[in-house]
Amino acid sequence: MQICILNGSPRKHGNTAELSKPFVEALTDGGAQVTLHPLAEMDIASCKGCYHCQDVPGEYGCFQQDDMHAVAASIISSDIVVLLTPIYTWFCTAELKAVLDRFFGLAKFYRSAEGNLLEGKRIAILATHGYDAAYAADPFVIGIQRMCEHYHMRYEGMFSVRDTDDIASFQTKQAIGGAREFARYLLREKV
Ligand SMILES: Cc1cc2nc3c(=O)[nH]c(=O)nc-3n(C[C@H](O)[C@H](O)[C@H](O)COP(=O)(O)O)c2cc1C
């Protein structure tokens, strides 16, 4: 199984990176091939809303020549896309939001091109946040569920941990065990 992780945290050694360690470990232990994209270290512009991609069939098709093309290729070859992000202002970070907007070029619904390169892809969220999970992350979860409906992707759920004590919050038995269990859940074949 191929898994593409889109890491939206700007902090290389921050809370979200810490939570991702046992998660990635459990995925690789389970035989998955994992590609992790550190979005904050990549050159990915925002969507310009030009709709050029909607006239380019069979490929990503964005006119902007930046690192999103490598991310798009990774998404296309993956079974599961994981959105790894701290909650910033009730949503994902700007780095990840830019990528989500540019998913547009993978699904052709609006102009001459046809074909949805996101069809049937599974998507999951691994998140950290300061407030309790529902209050902090519900708006983001709802946004992603709506995106999945629109692009015909399968939403697989979220595992998240609250930042109550900086990095130590993500080193507890519960946080590590939960991240591992979520990884094992994703690896179970779904019919
Ligand atoms: C700019 C900014 C905005 C934030 N907004 C929220 C928020 O809306 N809700 C929340 O629960 N936590 C919020 N937080 C807290 C972070 O989500 C939390 O500390 C997270 O674990 C940070 O992860 P990181 O170390 O990977 O950046 C915010 C933090 C920052 C720096």
The ligand as a MOL file (V3000), in Angstrom:
LIG
                    3D

  0  0  0     0  0            999 V3000
M  V30 BEGIN CTAB
M  V30 COUNTS 31 33 0 0 0
M  V30 BEGIN ATOM
M  V30 1 C -0.9260 30.5250 14.5210 0
M  V30 2 C -1.5220 29.4660 15.3930 0
M  V30 3 C -2.8810 29.2510 15.3670 0
M  V30 4 C -3.4590 28.2670 16.1780 0
M  V30 5 N -4.8240 28.0800 16.1200 0
M  V30 6 C -5.3920 27.1170 16.8640 0
M  V30 7 C -6.8050 26.8790 16.7870 0
M  V30 8 O -7.5420 27.5240 16.0640 0
M  V30 9 N -7.3390 25.8930 17.5470 0
M  V30 10 C -6.5490 25.1220 18.3680 0
M  V30 11 O -7.0930 24.2370 19.0330 0
M  V30 12 N -5.2100 25.3180 18.4580 0
M  V30 13 C -4.6060 26.2920 17.7330 0
M  V30 14 N -3.2370 26.4810 17.7950 0
M  V30 15 C -2.4130 25.5610 18.6320 0
M  V30 16 C -1.7330 24.4700 17.7850 0
M  V30 17 O -2.6570 23.7950 16.9690 0
M  V30 18 C -1.0210 23.4150 18.6510 0
M  V30 19 O -0.1500 24.0190 19.5660 0
M  V30 20 C -0.2670 22.4240 17.7650 0
M  V30 21 O 0.0700 21.2880 18.5400 0
M  V30 22 C 1.0050 23.0200 17.1620 0
M  V30 23 O 1.6440 22.0410 16.3560 0
M  V30 24 P 3.0860 22.2990 15.6810 0
M  V30 25 O 4.1110 22.2730 16.7880 0
M  V30 26 O 3.2680 21.1750 14.7110 0
M  V30 27 O 2.9970 23.6340 15.0100 0
M  V30 28 C -2.6410 27.4670 17.0230 0
M  V30 29 C -1.2480 27.7070 17.0430 0
M  V30 30 C -0.6970 28.6850 16.2520 0
M  V30 31 C 0.8080 28.9210 16.2880 0
M  V30 END ATOM
M  V30 BEGIN BOND
M  V30 1 1 1 2
M  V30 2 1 2 3
M  V30 3 2 2 30
M  V30 4 2 3 4
M  V30 5 1 4 5
M  V30 6 1 4 28
M  V30 7 2 5 6
M  V30 8 1 6 7
M  V30 9 1 6 13
M  V30 10 2 7 8
M  V30 11 1 7 9
M  V30 12 1 9 10
M  V30 13 2 10 11
M  V30 14 1 10 12
M  V30 15 2 12 13
M  V30 16 1 13 14
M  V30 17 1 14 15
M  V30 18 1 14 28
M  V30 19 1 15 16
M  V30 20 1 16 17
M  V30 21 1 16 18
M  V30 22 1 18 19
M  V30 23 1 18 20
M  V30 24 1 20 21
M  V30 25 1 20 22
M  V30 26 1 22 23
M  V30 27 1 23 24
M  V30 28 2 24 25
M  V30 29 1 24 26
M  V30 30 1 24 27
M  V30 31 2 28 29
M  V30 32 1 29 30
M  V30 33 1 30 31
M  V30 END BOND
M  V30 END CTAB
M  END
